[in-house]
């Protein structure tokens, strides 16, 4: 079943710990709004078969609500570009 959702690519302020684990800290929308991530509840691989890309899904809490934040890894052909972040939003009509 196909979901009616669009990917919205966002800027994410991220920290890395000494083991190399990535910790997203806040999401910045294109209009400048910043949403602090209060908690990371889960992390798991989330490959996109539809887009043929590997990635990860973070289950995060923002303002008391659980959301999914995705990190889409880029191709190894682009050495200076590791990946990009997105959230899924309902399709606006």
N, C-alpha and C positions, 0 to 999 in steps of 0.2 A: 504494500500500500504506500503510495507516494504522499509525502507530507507537503502541504502548501506553505513552504518556508523559503525565504531568501537568505543568502549569506550576506552578512554585513561585516565588512572588514574594518577592524578597529585597531587603534594603537593601544598597547598594553604595557604598562610600566612593570618590569620584571626584575627580580633578584635571582642570583645564582648562588647556591651554597658551595661549600668546599668540595663536595662530591660531584658537582656539575648539575645537580637537580635544579630545575627551573621553577621559580615561585612567582606566579602572577600576583601583583599587588593592587593594581587599579586599572580600570578600563577608561579610555578617553575616546569619546565620540567625535565625529568630524566637526560638530558644532562647538566643541570645547568642553562639553559637560564631562565631569570626572566622577566615576563611581568606584569607591574604595571596596576592595574585596575583603570581607570580614573574616572569611574562613574558606579553606580548601577542604572539601569533604571527601573527594575521591579523585583519582587519576587513573586513566586507562588508555591503552592504544585505541585509536578510532580511525582506521583506514577508510578512505573514501573510494569505494569501488566505482561509483558514478564518475568521479573526477580523476581516478587512477593516481591518487596521492596517498602517502602515508601521513599519519598525524596522531594527535593525542586529544583526549577530551578531559577537561577539568570540570568537576562539579564544584561550583563555588557558591558562597552565600554573599549576597549584596542586599543591604537594607532588610535583612531578615528573610529574603526570598532566595530559594535555590535556583540556580541557573547553570547552563552548560556553556563553557568557553572552550573553543577549539583552537588548536595550533596545527596548522597545515604546513608540513615540511615541503621545502622546494626540492627541485631536482639537483642532483650532484653536479650538474653542469654549471650551476651558479654558485661558485664557492663563497662569494661574499654575502650571499643572501641565504640565511638559514631557513626562514619560513615566515609565515604571517598568521595573525590571529583573526578569528571571526566568531560572531555569534549568529544564531539563526533567529530570524524574526518572521512573524506572520506576513504573508504576501499582502501588500496593500492594493486595493482595487480602485 
